[in-house]
Every structure is written in structure tokens, then in C-alpha cells.
Amino acid sequence: MSSLKTDVLIVGSGIGGLYTALNLDAKLNITIVTNSKIRDCNSYLAQGGVTTVMPGDEDSFIEDTLAAGHFKNSYETLEIVARESWKNIQTLIDMGAKFQKNENGELKFTKEAAHSKKRILFHGSETGKMIMETLIENIEKRENITIFENTELLDLKISENSAYGGFFRNKNKNFSVDSKIVVLATGGIGGLFKNSTNHENIKGIALALAKRHNIETKDIDCIQLHPTAMENPSRRRLFLLSEALRGEGAVIRDADGKRFVDELLPRDKVTESIIKRKNKNNSQIYLDVTALDSDYIKNRFKSIWDECLEIGYDLTSDLIPICPAQHYFMGGIKTDLKGRSSCQYLYVVGEAACTGLHGKNRLASNSLLEALVFGRKAASDINIHIMDITLTENPTSEDEWCPEKAAREIIIRHRGDLKNELRHY
Ligand SMILES: Cc1cc2nc3c(=O)[nH]c(=O)nc-3n(C[C@H](O)[C@H](O)[C@H](O)COP(=O)(O)OP(=O)(O)OC[C@H]3O[C@@H](n4cnc5c(N)ncnc54)[C@H](O)[C@@H]3O)c2cc1C
């Protein structure tokens, strides 16, 4: 089996992987590997925006995030995210990110459900795409970064609780990478579910690897269903109708046209009410955006408007059938405040990590922010310590296993109630 050598191996090309890479010392040799195309990640799909905690807003942000997370969040993590939010958003802007501005050229903030004030920066309803294009543009300028697309991580190289690379497959060809540091930025678990808003290629590899190599995990039972995915049995990935629509006045109705839930409650509460109502009346549930000004909708939510139209719905006049769908994984590999896992030289960032920020339920738009804050934290720690690490060459070879099956079993053990929602492997 052929083998490559690199200083830092990053698996995953979403916001977590790319932002970490850009914050690493430009003298380091960095290899990014992703199992699809660079843009095929959940980060690219993010619609609503990114939470931006301006100086003076820290306490209110912490209160809102705690309330959404059932007060099971880590307070230390919350304080760090609140304190470091603006610094990271500023870095993104310096890299070229173009968040929406008002007529005076000032940044324009919007509100999403369960945030008590306007603190979300956005770019139409394509915030993730704009951020990802900015990051990709910056990555392309960096000669020290190499990207391998369509390359699947099969296993980690780990010896005596220290990570030193990974095994990969690209077009039926297997190879391995030896590295001083490994960063897992492989996202969540949505691809394991029949109904999910996530990309199919994101199937809980981090969770499966944690189980296989005894790496500490946290909050595995905390799986978020988003209340407003567009119901569409012919689609493998369900289209999301962003929370920002409800933040701006969209309402939820049953088949009789009755409202039955406060649309601005946190996601888990809204989801719970929809499931109850569906089960009670076997009723179709709808999102109703028709009371909003139609020109405003077409501008503010252009990509959602376009996508709905393509599927056959006019957001300004039709009710949109919705259903809850798996959306986000609050749990994951447990990390400390520098992105380090319990396995030496293995960092985990983004949705694959459990930093404790979200508690039992994620507040809207906090995920992109978490990936930024801890992507930079991990990079800073790696920059300091990498000099002291020597590259290990260890002749271990991979053995056969099915990560999807392993991840599926772990989820069933922690959330037996979701068994029928999962795909078979
Ligand atoms: C439709 C949608 C809308 C959202 N809107 C928002 C929003 O407005 N605001 C917000 O804060 N959050 C939002 N989220 C959540 C947020 O987008 C994600 O949590 C975040 O982008 C995760 O970033 P990441 O870098 O951890 O992972 P991802 O962006 O999911 O990237 C994971 C990467 O890992 C790679 N990968 C996975 N498994 C393997 C493997 N075995 N081998 C190699 N590579 C692998 C994938 O190809 C991908 O490149 C949304 C999510 C969805 C699905």
C-alpha cells in the first residue's frame, strides 16, 4: 500500500476543516482529505447565518444558548465562544466574506427563532455557500495545502492512544497517510438517516472511529430533528426551510389551517409539537409564509424561493408541506477547550466534536460559529506543539470493518426510539 507523509492531516472539507487549515502555520505541510467534492458538505448548505456575539451581548447570548440547550451546556465553552465570536467573524470578513449590509454600509443582523435579539449575520439564504467560497478561495492561494477529493477515510492509524495518520480509499485504490497530527472535521451523522437535511456522504465516521479506538465521546443521545424540512418522499436529502423564515414571521399550520405551536420556541419543542399533532390527526403540517411581503421573500430568501419553485411551490402563495427530519448532532467526540480529544495528537472540530456548547439542543446558527472558534483554537494549539512531535512510521495495516454499521449500532444503543428512522447497512 502506498503511503504519503504530511505534518497535519485534516479529514473533512467543511467550515471546520478549511478554517482550521487556514489558521495553521503556513510553513506546515497540510493535507485535506474529503470523501466527496470539496463543496459537498453541510457547511455549504447552511442557510440562516452565523451567530455573532458583539461586545456587550455576551450574557444574553449565553442565556439564550443555555435555555435552548436545557441548561446542559458547558458554561466554560459558552464563555469562550461568546468572547471569541467577533474576532473570528472579523477574520472571515478580512478573508473576503461578504455579509449582508444595510443602506449605510453597516453589517445587518437578523433574528432567528429562540434568539432574544438580532445577532445573526447572513448572506441571503446562502450564508454557508458564501462562507465556503471565501474559505476555498483562500485555501487555493496556499501552496502548503493539498486537497484530495473523493477519498474516503476508512480508519485512523492509532498506536498506544496516539494518532499518527489514516487509511484511505480513492477509486478502489487504498493508500495511507502518516502525519504528526490528525484533525477530524467529518461533520455529523445525517447520512445514516432515512430523512435528513444533511449530505448523504456524512455518516458518523467520527463516532464509529471513537468506538473502535476507545476515544471518549459525549452526549450521543443528543440528536436534533429540525421541525421544518420540506416533506418530499422522492428526495434522499430533504430541503430545509430555514428557521430564519419563522424568525421573520412564517407560521406553522395543521391541515385545518390552525396554528398549534409558538413558532419561535427552540427546535426540539417545535418538533415535538409537530410530531404530536401529526400522530393525533394523521394531519399534514404546513409552513405558511404567505403573510410576508412577497418582494421581501424573493429577495431575502432567494435561494429558498428558487428551490421551492423548482419543486413546484410558490412560497408567496402556497402552503409548504413540512416534516421533522434529522438535522444536527449535538454529541460527538469529546473535546477540551483546545479541540483536543482523549487520543493524543487527535483534534476534532466542527459537528464531529462535542465541545459542550449546545447542551441537549442546538440554538440556530451556533454551529458555524462553534466550528470557527474551535477551528482556530485547535490550529493555535497545533502551531505551538507540532515542533516537538516526530513523524511516526508504523507498519500497521487496516483490517475490514463497516463504519456505517458501527455508527448505526451506537445510535440505536443510545436512541432506540430512532431505530426505524435509520438506514440499513
Ligand atoms: C441544510 C442545513 C442548513 C444549515 N444551516 C445552518 C445555519 O444557518 N447556521 C449554522 O450555524 N449551522 C447550520 N447548519 C449546520 C452546519 O451547517 C453544520 O453543523 C456545519 O457546517 C458542520 O461543519 P463541519 O465542518 O463540521 O462539517 P461539514 O460541513 O458537514 O463537512 C464534513 C466533511 O467531512 C467529510 N467526510 C465525512 N465523512 C468522511 C469520510 N469517511 N472520509 C472523508 N471525508 C469525510 C465530508 O465530505 C465533508 O467534507 C445547517 C445544516 C444543514 C444540513
The ligand as an SDF file (V2000), in Angstrom:
LIG
                    3D

 53 58  0  0  0  0  0  0  0  0999 V2000
  -29.4540   22.3300    5.3820 C   0  0  0  0  0  0  0  0  0  0  0  0
  -28.6080   22.8130    6.5360 C   0  0  0  0  0  0  0  0  0  0  0  0
  -28.6700   24.1430    6.9290 C   0  0  0  0  0  0  0  0  0  0  0  0
  -27.9150   24.5830    7.9990 C   0  0  0  0  0  0  0  0  0  0  0  0
  -27.9410   25.9270    8.3420 N   0  0  0  0  0  0  0  0  0  0  0  0
  -27.1140   26.3690    9.3370 C   0  0  0  0  0  0  0  0  0  0  0  0
  -27.0350   27.7670    9.6270 C   0  0  0  0  0  0  0  0  0  0  0  0
  -27.6780   28.5960    9.0090 O   0  0  0  0  0  0  0  0  0  0  0  0
  -26.1960   28.1550   10.6260 N   0  0  0  0  0  0  0  0  0  0  0  0
  -25.4320   27.2770   11.3650 C   0  0  0  0  0  0  0  0  0  0  0  0
  -24.6990   27.6850   12.2550 O   0  0  0  0  0  0  0  0  0  0  0  0
  -25.4830   25.9430   11.0610 N   0  0  0  0  0  0  0  0  0  0  0  0
  -26.2810   25.4860   10.0840 C   0  0  0  0  0  0  0  0  0  0  0  0
  -26.3120   24.1420    9.7730 N   0  0  0  0  0  0  0  0  0  0  0  0
  -25.3790   23.2390   10.4710 C   0  0  0  0  0  0  0  0  0  0  0  0
  -23.9780   23.4660    9.9300 C   0  0  0  0  0  0  0  0  0  0  0  0
  -24.0500   23.7020    8.5510 O   0  0  0  0  0  0  0  0  0  0  0  0
  -23.0680   22.2820   10.1990 C   0  0  0  0  0  0  0  0  0  0  0  0
  -23.1950   21.8410   11.5120 O   0  0  0  0  0  0  0  0  0  0  0  0
  -21.6200   22.6930    9.9660 C   0  0  0  0  0  0  0  0  0  0  0  0
  -21.4950   23.2580    8.6920 O   0  0  0  0  0  0  0  0  0  0  0  0
  -20.7090   21.4960   10.1200 C   0  0  0  0  0  0  0  0  0  0  0  0
  -19.4520   21.8400    9.6300 O   0  0  0  0  0  0  0  0  0  0  0  0
  -18.2950   20.7520    9.6410 P   0  0  0  0  0  0  0  0  0  0  0  0
  -17.1020   21.3890    9.0460 O   0  0  0  0  0  0  0  0  0  0  0  0
  -18.1800   20.1740   10.9840 O   0  0  0  0  0  0  0  0  0  0  0  0
  -18.8510   19.5690    8.7360 O   0  0  0  0  0  0  0  0  0  0  0  0
  -19.4390   19.5060    7.2500 P   0  0  0  0  0  0  0  0  0  0  0  0
  -19.5640   20.8370    6.6350 O   0  0  0  0  0  0  0  0  0  0  0  0
  -20.6370   18.6690    7.3550 O   0  0  0  0  0  0  0  0  0  0  0  0
  -18.2910   18.7450    6.4740 O   0  0  0  0  0  0  0  0  0  0  0  0
  -17.9610   17.4040    6.7810 C   0  0  0  0  0  0  0  0  0  0  0  0
  -16.8690   16.9750    5.8180 C   0  0  0  0  0  0  0  0  0  0  0  0
  -16.3870   15.6850    6.1810 O   0  0  0  0  0  0  0  0  0  0  0  0
  -16.2790   14.8890    5.0140 C   0  0  0  0  0  0  0  0  0  0  0  0
  -16.3800   13.4720    5.4140 N   0  0  0  0  0  0  0  0  0  0  0  0
  -17.3490   12.8460    6.1410 C   0  0  0  0  0  0  0  0  0  0  0  0
  -17.0620   11.5410    6.2990 N   0  0  0  0  0  0  0  0  0  0  0  0
  -15.8700   11.3230    5.6540 C   0  0  0  0  0  0  0  0  0  0  0  0
  -15.0560   10.1840    5.4540 C   0  0  0  0  0  0  0  0  0  0  0  0
  -15.3770    8.9550    5.9250 N   0  0  0  0  0  0  0  0  0  0  0  0
  -13.9120   10.3260    4.7240 N   0  0  0  0  0  0  0  0  0  0  0  0
  -13.5400   11.5230    4.2220 C   0  0  0  0  0  0  0  0  0  0  0  0
  -14.2930   12.6560    4.3960 N   0  0  0  0  0  0  0  0  0  0  0  0
  -15.4350   12.5420    5.1060 C   0  0  0  0  0  0  0  0  0  0  0  0
  -17.4190   15.3770    4.1230 C   0  0  0  0  0  0  0  0  0  0  0  0
  -17.2350   15.0760    2.7790 O   0  0  0  0  0  0  0  0  0  0  0  0
  -17.3090   16.8840    4.3740 C   0  0  0  0  0  0  0  0  0  0  0  0
  -16.2920   17.4380    3.5750 O   0  0  0  0  0  0  0  0  0  0  0  0
  -27.0790   23.6810    8.7080 C   0  0  0  0  0  0  0  0  0  0  0  0
  -27.0240   22.3350    8.3100 C   0  0  0  0  0  0  0  0  0  0  0  0
  -27.7840   21.8940    7.2360 C   0  0  0  0  0  0  0  0  0  0  0  0
  -27.7020   20.4700    6.8390 C   0  0  0  0  0  0  0  0  0  0  0  0
  1  2  1  0
  2  3  1  0
  2 52  2  0
  3  4  2  0
  4  5  1  0
  4 50  1  0
  5  6  2  0
  6  7  1  0
  6 13  1  0
  7  8  2  0
  7  9  1  0
  9 10  1  0
 10 11  2  0
 10 12  1  0
 12 13  2  0
 13 14  1  0
 14 15  1  0
 14 50  1  0
 15 16  1  0
 16 17  1  0
 16 18  1  0
 18 19  1  0
 18 20  1  0
 20 21  1  0
 20 22  1  0
 22 23  1  0
 23 24  1  0
 24 25  2  0
 24 26  1  0
 24 27  1  0
 27 28  1  0
 28 29  2  0
 28 30  1  0
 28 31  1  0
 31 32  1  0
 32 33  1  0
 33 34  1  0
 33 48  1  0
 34 35  1  0
 35 36  1  0
 35 46  1  0
 36 37  1  0
 36 45  1  0
 37 38  2  0
 38 39  1  0
 39 40  1  0
 39 45  2  0
 40 41  1  0
 40 42  2  0
 42 43  1  0
 43 44  2  0
 44 45  1  0
 46 47  1  0
 46 48  1  0
 48 49  1  0
 50 51  2  0
 51 52  1  0
 52 53  1  0
M  END
$$$$
